[in-house]
Amino acid sequence: MHICLISLDYKPYRSSGLTIYAEDLAQGLLTRGHQVTVLAAQRCALPSHHWIDGVEVYRVRADKLDWITYSLRAVQLLARLQRERAFSLIHFLDVHFAYPYHGVYVASIWQSFRQRLTAHHGGPYHTGRVDWVRRQAYYRVARTFFEHRSVKNAVRLVASCRSTRDEFVAHYHIPFGRIDLAVQGINTELFCPTPHPELRKKLGLEHCRILLFLGFITPRTGMEYLGQAMCQLPEDVHLLVGGRWDESYRKIFRKVVGPAAHRVHDIGFLRDEDRPLYYSLADVYVSPSFLEGLGITPIEAMACGTPAVVTSATSGPEEVGNAGIVVPACDSRSLAAGIRSLLDDNELRCRLGQAGREKVLAEYSHLRMADLTIQCYERACLKS
C-alpha cells in the first residue's frame, strides 16, 4: 500500500508527542514493506519537499491559527498529489485535521475537546483566568465546528487506548465497531536499559535519588502537583525535568515548588539517543498528567527498566498495568506517597522495572503498532 499520513509536524521539528507517533508509525509501515508519504507543517525554514529515512515529506505553512489553517492547506496539497498518484489510504494522525477533507479517510483519536473542556476540576486546564476563558471559547468552537464533522466522516477511527475509544463511543455516539485499537508503539531497540555511571556524577547527583519527567510541558501535564509533591519528599530526592515548557506554566511551577526549587534540575530538550540514558539513570519516572490520549514517556521509561508513577486519569492505568504505581490525579499527597513507595522499596522498584520492560516488549513495539494499524487500513479499504 501507498499510505499518506497527515501530521501537524514531522522530524526534525517536534511540537508534541503526536510528532513522535508520526515518526514511529511511518518507520513501522516502511519496515512492513509499505510506501509512506507524510504531509506536515513547514517550520524553521525546512524544505517544502524532501525525503527523510525513506519517507517522502511535503510541508505547507500553518500560520497563527496553527492546525486550523494547516489542515486547509494540507488538504489542498493532498488534492494536488491525488491527481498525480493513487494513494491506497489517507490517514489523518489527529482526527481534527480532517475537517476540510471530503474523501475517504482513517483518523486517529486522542483527547477529545469535551475532555479538554472538563479535564481539571470540571473545567479546562489553564494558566490563569484569562487563559481559562480563552480555552473555554476555543475548545467549544473547535468541538462544534471541527471535531464533530471530522469524527462523523471518518470511515474508521484509530485509538491508542481503551479510555479514548470509550470516550468517543460514550460522548460522540460513534459505534463501537468503527474504532480500532492500535496502541502507540516505541522503538524497543533504542529504548532499553542503558546504564551510564558517569552521567550521575556529571550531574552532581551521586548520592541522590532521582525522579524524571520528560515531555512537552503544558498545564495538561499536571506538573504543579509534582512540584507540591517535591516539597513533601526527602532532601535527597531530586527531580530532572526535560522538554519544552509553556513559559506561563513554568512560572506557576516555580512558584509551587518553592523551597524545593534547588532539587529541581532543568535538563532541556534531549536528543533521541540521550533519552534512554536519562530514563535508565532515574530511580522513578513520574507522570502527573490529568489528560492523556496515551502517555508515551512512561512507556519509554518502562522499556528502559525504570518503573513509573502515573495518575488514574484517562490512559494512565493502561500505560503501566500491573508494572507501575497508579495514584489519583490532581492529588499531590497521593503522588508523593506513590513515589515514596518505590524509592523506599528496592525490591519492589526492581520487580516493577523488570515487569515494565516485559510489558513494553509484549505490547508497545512500533512494529506491533504498525501491524494493528494496517489491520485497520484493511478494514477501511473493504468498507470503501
Secondary structure as GFF3:
##gff-version 3
##sequence-region A 1 384
A	DSSP	beta_strand	2	6	.	.	.	ID=ss1
A	DSSP	alpha_helix	17	31	.	.	.	ID=ss2
A	DSSP	beta_strand	35	41	.	.	.	ID=ss3
A	DSSP	beta_strand	49	52	.	.	.	ID=ss4
A	DSSP	beta_strand	55	60	.	.	.	ID=ss5
A	DSSP	alpha_helix	67	84	.	.	.	ID=ss6
A	DSSP	beta_strand	89	92	.	.	.	ID=ss7
A	DSSP	three_ten_helix	95	98	.	.	.	ID=ss8
A	DSSP	beta_strand	106	109	.	.	.	ID=ss9
A	DSSP	alpha_helix	113	118	.	.	.	ID=ss10
A	DSSP	alpha_helix	129	142	.	.	.	ID=ss11
A	DSSP	pi_helix	143	147	.	.	.	ID=ss12
A	DSSP	alpha_helix	148	153	.	.	.	ID=ss13
A	DSSP	beta_strand	156	159	.	.	.	ID=ss14
A	DSSP	alpha_helix	162	171	.	.	.	ID=ss15
A	DSSP	three_ten_helix	176	178	.	.	.	ID=ss16
A	DSSP	beta_strand	179	181	.	.	.	ID=ss17
A	DSSP	alpha_helix	197	202	.	.	.	ID=ss18
A	DSSP	beta_strand	209	217	.	.	.	ID=ss19
A	DSSP	three_ten_helix	219	221	.	.	.	ID=ss20
A	DSSP	alpha_helix	223	230	.	.	.	ID=ss21
A	DSSP	beta_strand	237	245	.	.	.	ID=ss22
A	DSSP	alpha_helix	247	257	.	.	.	ID=ss23
A	DSSP	three_ten_helix	258	263	.	.	.	ID=ss24
A	DSSP	beta_strand	264	266	.	.	.	ID=ss25
A	DSSP	three_ten_helix	272	274	.	.	.	ID=ss26
A	DSSP	alpha_helix	275	281	.	.	.	ID=ss27
A	DSSP	beta_strand	284	287	.	.	.	ID=ss28
A	DSSP	alpha_helix	296	303	.	.	.	ID=ss29
A	DSSP	beta_strand	308	311	.	.	.	ID=ss30
A	DSSP	alpha_helix	316	320	.	.	.	ID=ss31
A	DSSP	three_ten_helix	321	323	.	.	.	ID=ss32
A	DSSP	beta_strand	325	327	.	.	.	ID=ss33
A	DSSP	alpha_helix	332	343	.	.	.	ID=ss34
A	DSSP	alpha_helix	346	363	.	.	.	ID=ss35
A	DSSP	alpha_helix	366	383	.	.	.	ID=ss36
###
